[in-house]
């Protein structure tokens, strides 16, 4: 059996559709690409045509094929077939601890995606005991613990693998739980710890700013938010800007004094004053002025954004909504209805995507489950 050329072909297919490692597919992926199904069919054919015994020299290659096929089934959401493949392979493996460890690791990924967190935890622990690479197991365990709401354990596993971005993120999630339970002092300590772990954590600076804003201290909120904008850099700014907008304008937004909002937005505007050509600052400053009901200033910011990028749909949509609201008395009813319909539909589009792999989401995210990148989110500038 000549597997080498097949693996080369499979690698090229997976790279083309965003699954970069033929031997280790992401735990979370919904695939619709025909190439992925073609790879699955070809692997299934190879496995049926040449299934050697445990003593065969080809067993290692066949086991590799079986594991990859299981990963492809998982990528397509066919978790039952993936698990069956792992179990059948485990039944045929004797003394090869490394292979057993790998199978248990992938089985843990299957169970985790299926939401069977207890089974996933047992599989990961077995993989760790059998000697699977510790960093890989700890990374999966961090997200498994996060899925189950144990953010303290998730942060601890992230510390084991030396991932300060992940550790800080999970510490902030733990702080959010503490704040929701009324333990504000504990929450602040956890956030400060997150900043110590990773000074550029956009989630930590956003949380501090929002806590100050909720307490009515706009000046302090502005200081913390600007610190976040400075230290998080370009990678974290979108998380900060969209996170703040969601906090103040979302359906569960707390009651915040207008003076506090004004102080915060003034700090953001001053920070962005030397960055007039920054599209995101123009857009979000427009949204912030809308929140203060300063329609003229909002219109100016959105117009600036369109001068920078005339095809930026989100700014054009916001500007259209502003004009429609201002001129609603003079607009023909049919035209007003059409504008309302199209602005609503456009607002429902997935606005954010992962820059490395292209995964799209309706809301901003810190971690991409497809390519496993941190702080890779960017705004979708064009509709197509």
C-alpha positions in Angstrom: 0.0 0.0 0.0 1.5 3.4 -1.0 0.2 5.9 1.6 2.8 8.6 1.0 1.3 10.0 -2.2 -2.2 9.8 -0.8 -1.1 11.8 2.3 0.4 14.4 0.1 -2.9 14.8 -1.8 -4.9 14.8 1.5 -2.6 17.5 2.9 -3.1 19.7 -0.1 -6.9 19.3 0.1 -7.0 20.1 3.9 -4.8 23.1 3.5 -7.0 24.5 0.7 -10.1 24.3 2.8 -8.5 25.6 6.0 -7.7 22.3 7.8 -4.0 22.5 7.8 -2.8 19.2 9.4 -3.9 15.9 7.8 -3.0 14.1 11.0 -4.6 16.5 13.5 -7.9 18.2 12.5 -9.5 20.8 14.8 -12.0 19.5 17.3 -14.6 22.0 16.1 -15.4 22.3 12.4 -18.6 22.2 10.3 -17.4 21.4 6.8 -19.5 21.9 3.7 -16.6 21.7 1.2 -16.9 18.9 -1.4 -13.2 18.3 -1.1 -13.6 17.3 2.5 -16.2 14.7 1.5 -14.0 13.5 -1.3 -11.2 12.9 1.2 -13.5 11.0 3.4 -14.7 8.8 0.6 -11.1 8.0 -0.5 -10.0 7.2 3.0 -13.0 4.9 3.5 -12.2 3.1 0.2 -8.5 2.6 1.3 -9.5 1.3 4.6 -12.0 -1.2 3.1 -9.6 -2.4 0.4 -6.6 -2.9 2.6 -7.2 -3.7 6.3 -4.2 -5.6 7.5 -4.0 -7.7 10.7 -2.4 -6.4 13.8 0.8 -8.2 13.0 1.1 -6.7 9.5 3.8 -4.2 8.8 1.0 -2.1 7.3 -0.9 -1.8 10.5 0.6 1.5 11.6 -0.3 3.0 8.2 -3.8 1.6 8.4 -4.2 2.9 11.9 -3.1 6.3 10.8 -5.7 6.2 8.0 -8.4 5.2 10.5 -7.5 8.0 12.9 -7.6 10.6 10.1 -10.9 9.2 8.8 -12.3 9.6 12.3 -11.2 13.2 12.4 -12.8 13.8 9.0 -16.1 12.3 10.4 -15.8 14.6 13.4 -15.2 17.6 11.1 -18.4 16.8 9.3 -20.4 16.3 12.6 -20.7 12.5 12.2 -19.5 11.9 15.8 -21.1 8.4 16.1 -19.0 7.0 13.2 -15.9 8.7 14.6 -16.3 7.2 18.0 -17.0 3.7 16.5 -13.8 3.9 14.5 -11.8 4.8 17.6 -13.3 2.0 19.6 -12.7 -0.6 16.8 -9.1 0.5 16.5 -8.6 0.3 20.3 -9.8 -3.3 20.3 -7.0 -4.2 17.8 -4.2 -2.3 19.5 -2.1 -4.4 21.8 1.1 -3.1 23.4 1.5 0.2 21.4 1.0 2.7 24.2 1.8 5.7 21.9 -0.9 4.7 19.4 -3.4 4.0 22.2 -2.7 7.4 23.7 -3.3 9.1 20.3 -6.6 7.2 19.9 -7.8 8.2 23.4 -6.8 11.8 22.7 -8.9 11.9 19.5 -11.7 10.1 21.3 -11.7 12.8 23.9 -12.1 15.4 21.1 -15.0 13.5 19.7 -16.7 13.3 23.1 -16.1 17.0 23.8 -17.6 18.1 20.5 -20.6 15.8 21.3 -21.0 17.6 24.6 -20.2 14.4 26.6 -17.7 16.2 28.9 -17.3 13.5 31.5 -16.4 11.0 28.9 -14.1 13.5 27.2 -12.3 14.1 30.5 -11.8 10.4 31.1 -10.4 9.9 27.6 -8.0 12.9 27.9 -6.8 11.6 31.3 -6.2 8.1 29.7 -4.2 9.7 26.9 -2.1 11.7 29.4 -1.4 8.5 31.4 -0.3 6.6 28.3 2.2 9.4 27.4 0.4 11.6 24.8 2.2 14.9 24.5 1.4 16.8 27.6 1.0 20.2 25.9 -1.6 18.9 23.5 -3.6 17.3 26.3 -3.5 20.4 28.5 -4.6 22.6 25.7 -7.7 20.4 25.1 -8.4 20.1 28.9 -8.3 23.9 29.2 -11.1 24.2 26.7 -12.9 21.2 28.2 -12.9 22.8 31.6 -14.1 26.1 30.1 -17.0 24.3 28.4 -18.0 22.9 31.8 -17.7 26.3 33.5 -14.6 25.5 35.5 -12.6 28.5 34.5 -10.1 28.2 37.4 -9.1 24.7 36.1 -9.0 26.1 32.5 -6.6 28.9 33.6 -4.4 26.4 35.4 -4.1 24.1 32.3 -3.3 27.2 30.2 -0.5 28.1 32.6 0.9 24.5 32.2 1.2 25.0 28.5 2.6 28.5 28.9 -0.2 30.3 27.1 -0.6 33.7 28.9 -3.4 34.9 26.6 -5.5 31.9 27.3 -4.7 32.0 31.0 -5.7 35.6 31.3 -8.9 35.0 29.3 -10.0 32.2 31.6 -9.2 34.3 34.7 -11.4 37.0 33.3 -14.2 34.5 32.7 -13.8 33.4 36.3 -14.0 37.0 37.4 -17.2 37.5 35.5 -18.8 34.6 37.4 -17.6 36.1 40.7 -19.0 39.6 39.8 -22.3 38.0 38.8 -22.4 36.4 42.3 -21.8 39.8 43.9 -18.2 39.2 44.8 -16.7 42.3 43.2 -13.5 42.4 45.3 -12.7 38.8 44.2 -13.5 39.7 40.6 -11.2 42.7 40.6 -8.3 40.6 42.1 -8.8 38.0 39.4 -8.8 40.6 36.7 -5.6 42.2 38.1 -4.1 38.8 38.1 -5.0 38.3 34.5 -3.3 41.6 33.6 -0.2 40.5 35.6 -0.2 37.2 33.5 -0.7 39.0 30.2 -0.6 42.8 30.3 -2.1 43.1 26.8 -5.3 41.1 27.7 -8.1 43.0 26.0 -10.7 41.0 28.0 -9.1 42.1 31.3 -9.0 45.8 30.5 -12.5 45.7 29.0 -13.8 44.1 32.2 -12.1 46.8 34.4 -13.5 49.6 32.3 -17.0 48.2 32.3 -16.9 47.7 36.1 -15.9 51.4 36.5 -18.6 52.5 34.0 -21.3 50.4 35.8 -20.3 52.2 39.0 -20.8 55.6 37.3 -17.1 56.5 37.1 -16.6 57.4 33.5 -13.2 59.0 34.0 -11.8 55.9 35.6 -13.5 53.8 32.9 -11.9 55.9 30.2 -8.4 55.6 31.8 -8.7 51.8 31.9 -10.2 51.5 28.5 -7.4 53.7 26.9 -4.8 51.6 28.8 -6.3 48.5 27.2 -6.3 50.1 23.7 -2.6 51.0 24.2 -1.4 47.7 25.7 -3.6 45.3 23.7 -2.4 46.7 20.4 -4.1 46.2 17.0 -4.9 42.6 17.7 -7.0 43.4 20.8 -8.6 46.7 19.9 -11.6 45.3 18.1 -12.4 43.1 21.1 -12.3 46.2 23.3 -14.3 48.4 21.0 -17.0 45.9 20.1 -17.1 44.7 23.7 -17.7 48.2 25.0 -20.4 48.8 22.4 -22.1 45.5 23.4 -21.9 46.4 27.0 -23.5 49.8 26.7 -26.0 49.1 23.8 -27.0 45.5 24.2 -30.4 44.3 25.4 -29.0 43.7 29.0 -27.1 47.0 29.2 -27.1 48.4 32.7 -28.3 51.9 33.6 -25.3 54.2 33.1 -25.3 57.9 33.8 -24.9 60.0 30.6 -22.1 62.0 32.2 -20.1 58.8 32.8 -20.7 57.7 29.2 -19.6 61.2 28.0 -16.4 61.0 30.0 -15.5 57.6 28.7 -16.3 58.4 25.0 -14.3 61.6 25.3 -11.3 59.6 26.4 -11.7 57.2 23.5 -12.1 60.1 21.0 -8.9 61.8 22.4 -7.0 58.5 22.0 -8.1 58.2 18.4 -7.5 61.8 17.6 -4.1 61.0 16.1 -5.5 58.1 14.3 -8.0 59.8 12.0 -7.3 57.2 9.2 -8.2 54.3 11.4 -11.5 52.9 10.1 -12.5 51.1 13.2 -12.1 54.1 15.5 -14.2 56.2 13.1 -16.9 53.6 13.0 -17.1 52.9 16.7 -16.8 56.6 17.6 -19.9 57.0 15.4 -21.7 54.2 17.4 -20.7 55.8 20.7 -22.1 59.2 19.6 -25.3 57.5 18.6 -25.5 56.1 22.1 -25.3 59.7 23.4 -28.0 60.6 20.9 -25.6 63.0 19.2 -26.8 62.3 15.6 -24.8 65.0 13.9 -21.5 63.9 15.4 -22.3 60.3 14.7 -23.0 61.2 11.1 -19.6 62.9 10.9 -17.7 59.9 12.2 -19.5 57.5 9.8 -18.8 59.8 6.9 -15.1 59.8 7.9 -15.2 56.0 7.8 -16.6 56.0 4.3 -14.0 58.5 3.1 -11.4 56.0 4.3 -13.2 53.0 2.8 -16.2 53.8 0.6 -17.3 50.1 0.5 -17.4 49.6 4.2 -21.0 48.4 4.5 -21.4 48.7 8.3 -20.7 52.5 8.3 -22.9 53.0 5.2 -25.7 51.0 6.9 -25.4 53.1 10.1 -25.4 56.3 8.1 -28.5 55.2 6.2 -30.3 54.4 9.4 -29.3 57.8 10.8 -30.6 59.7 7.8 -33.8 57.6 7.7 -34.5 58.4 11.3 -33.8 62.1 10.8 -36.0 62.3 7.7 -38.7 59.7 8.7 -41.5 62.3 8.5 -40.7 63.2 4.9 -39.9 59.6 3.6 -42.6 57.8 1.6 -43.9 55.0 3.9 -42.9 52.3 1.3 -39.4 53.6 1.1 -39.1 53.8 4.9 -40.3 50.1 5.1 -37.7 49.0 2.6 -34.9 50.9 4.4 -35.9 49.3 7.7 -36.0 45.9 6.1 -32.6 46.0 4.4 -30.8 47.7 7.4 -32.2 44.9 9.7 -31.2 42.1 7.3 -27.7 43.5 6.8 -27.3 43.9 10.6 -28.0 40.2 10.9 -25.0 39.2 8.7 -21.9 37.7 10.3 -19.8 40.8 10.9 -16.6 39.2 12.4 -14.2 36.6 11.0 -10.9 35.0 11.9 -8.1 36.5 9.8 -6.0 33.3 9.5 -8.8 30.8 8.6 -11.9 32.9 7.7 -14.3 31.4 10.2 -17.3 33.8 10.6 -19.3 34.7 13.7 -22.1 37.1 14.6 -20.3 38.3 17.7 -16.7 39.2 18.4 -14.5 36.3 19.8 -11.2 35.9 21.5 -10.4 32.3 20.4 -11.0 30.7 17.1 -12.2 27.1 17.5 -11.3 26.2 13.9 -7.7 27.3 13.7 -7.1 27.7 17.4 -5.7 31.2 17.1 -6.1 33.8 19.9 -7.1 37.4 19.2 -7.3 36.8 15.5 -10.7 38.4 15.0 -11.3 41.1 12.5 -14.2 43.1 11.1 -15.8 42.0 7.9 -15.4 45.1 5.7 -17.2 43.9 2.6 -20.4 42.0 1.9 -20.3 39.5 -0.8 
